[in-house]
Amino acid sequence: MLHDMWAEKQALADIGFRFLEDSASSPHSNIFHLSHNLNTYPPEEVLSADYLFKDYDGLIVYDYLTDLLDPTNMVIMIGDETYTFKNN
């Protein structure tokens, strides 16, 4: 199931990259985005890294998700119909 979701996201990102339009209306946004990518990715991947997916590794995805599902990351909210919000 994780692989299917990853493959779908990969396909959508590939479509997004292939049909990426030149956003000449906002060159400052492009410069900001590319300068960030220069600090994040190797030079040969600066333009495509946000869109192209490498090989699927289910273990990395599983480890990432299980780290997020740690009980210490939970926010539990308990309420009922008698609760009323009081704005102080």
N, C-alpha and C positions, 0 to 999 in steps of 0.2 A: 504494500500500500504506500509506504514512504517513497519507494522508487517511482510509482505511478504519479504521485504528486510532484516529485522532483522533475520528472520528464515533462509534465504539463507546464510547470513553471519555466523549464528550459525552452520549450517550444514557444511560449509567449514572449520570453525575453529575446529569443532569436528573431521573431517577427518584429518586435519593437526596435531591434537594432537595424534590421534590413530596411525598415520603413522610417527610420529616424530622419526627421526633417531638420534642415539648417534653421536654427532659431536666430536669424539675423536681427529679429526685433529685440533681442536681449543679449547682446554680446558680452556684457558684464557678467551675466549669469553663467554663460559658457566658460568664460575665463576663470571665474571662481570655482566652478565644478572641475575643470581640467587641472587647475593648480592643486586642488585637493587630491585628485587622482595621482598627480605626479609624486605626492608624498606617500601615497598608499600602495601603488602598484609599480611593477617594473615598467620602464619606458615603452616597451613594445606592446603593453596592455593598457596604456592610459586611455585610449579612445574606446576600447571594447570591453574593458573589465566589468563595467556595470551591467552588461547585457549578456555576455557569453559565459556559459557554464562549462566547467571542466568535467572530469570524470565523476560519476556518482560513487560516493562512499557511504554506504548505509550506516556503518559504525560511527562515523563522525556525526551524521544527522541524529542518530539515536542518542549518542553521548550528549550532544547539545540539548536535545529535548528533555532528557532525563535530568540534566542540570537545572533546567528551567522549572521542572516539576517538583522541585525540592520543597518540602513543607515550610521551610523558613522563608520562601518567596511568596507565600500565600497572604492574601488579604481576606479576612472573613468578616462579613457583615451580617448581623442578626437583626431582624426587625419583624414587626407584626402590624396588623391593621390598627392597633391602638397608638402606635408611635406617631408623634407629630414633630415636625422639624421646627426648632426654635432658632431664629437668627439673632445672635447676640450683637 
